Amino acid sequence: MRRVLVIDDEPAICDIVAMALDAGGQFATETGTTGAELYAMLDAHDDVAAIICDNQLVGETGLEIHAKIKSSLRARKIAFFLLHGSGADLRERVGERYFGEQEIVEIHKPMHSILALTAIVDAEVTRLRS
């Protein structure tokens, strides 16, 4: 089973995302609320297939986290999903090009179709690993 790390400073969001992914039966999830927890989980597991990370965390952003671990993501073929409620504003602030070059997949809050989350994550993990 492929592991997905879910990082959000709102535990309820972590729970909702984990339940949606677990219900699909394709992923095992582990959750945390800080970048430090993410780094520890990433070091502890060699079966990580994807990371779903909120952009607004205490102490650092999801984009900053991605920048720190991007070489590991590429080497290990781990998909990175940025969860945020900024809409198009985030792309305007950091530039469209960043998302294309860095291979960050956006998931917008509010998540209107949480049931589609498993399919979205599965499609990106499959693309990276094929």
N, C-alpha and C positions, 0 to 999 in steps of 0.2 A: 504494500500500500504506500502511496506517495504522501509525503508529509508537507503540509502547508503551515507556515508560521503567520499568525495574524497579530498585528501590533496596532493598538488603538488605545488612547488614554481614556476612552469611555468603555468601561467593562461591558456595558450592555451591547455595544456595537460588536465587540469581540465575540460575545456569546451568540449574537444573531448570525454573524458570518460563520462561526464555527458550526452552529447547528445546520445551516444551509449546506455547508460542505460535507459534514458528517452524514447528513441525510442522503446524499448522493451515493454513498458507499465506495467512492473512489479515492478519498483522501482521509488521512488522519490529521487532525489539527492540533496545534499547540498555540496558546495565546500569551500575550504579554502587553504591558502598557508603556514600556520605554525602549529607547534604542539600546540601552545596556542589556536589557532582557533579550532583545532580538539577537545581539551579537553573541551572547552566551548560548542561546538555543542553536544558532547557526554553527557555532563551534562544536556543540555537543552531538549534532546529528549529521550523518553523511547521506541521509535519504531525503533531504529537503528538495522539493520540486518547485515550490513557489513561496513567495512572501507577499502578503497583503499588508501594506503599511499606510496608516493615516498620515497625512501630510503635516498636521498641526499637533505635535507632541510637545510635552514639557521638555525644554532644553534643546531640542533640535527638530528640524523638519524631516519629513520623509525624503525630500530631495537631498538633504544633507546626508542622511543615512545611506541613500542609494550611492552617492558619490564616494562614501567611505568603503563600500563593499562591492562596487561594480566589477572589479577585476575578479573577485571570487564568484560573483553571479555568472559571469561569462564562462569562467573555467569549469564551474560545476553545472552549467546549463540550468540555472534557477531563474524562473520567471519572476519579475518584480511588478507588482500592481500598486499603484498609488491611489489611495482612497481619500477623496477630498470633496468639500462642498463649495469650492470656489468657482465652479463652472468654467467658462472660457477665460475668466480673469487670470487664472493661474498660468495658462498657456501664453497669454499676452505679457505677463510679468517676466516669465523665464524664457519665452520663445518657443515656437512650434518645433523648431529644429532639435531642441534638447530632447524632446520626447521621442522623435524618430531615431536619432542617433543613439540614444541611450537605451532604447527598447523598453521604455516604461509604458505599461498599459494603465490607462486611467479607469477608475471606477468612481462614478459621481454619487455623492450623497445629495438628497436622500435616495436610497436604493429602491427604485420603484419596483423592480422585479428581482427580489432576492433569490427567487427560485432559479433564475437563469445564471446565478453566480457559478455553480458547478460547471456548467457548459462553457462559460467564458474562461475559467481557470484551466479546465481540461484542454480546450482548444489551444491556448497559448503554450501550455507545458508540452503538448504534443508537437506543436510547431518548432519549439526550441530543441527538442530531443530527436527530431527526425532528420 
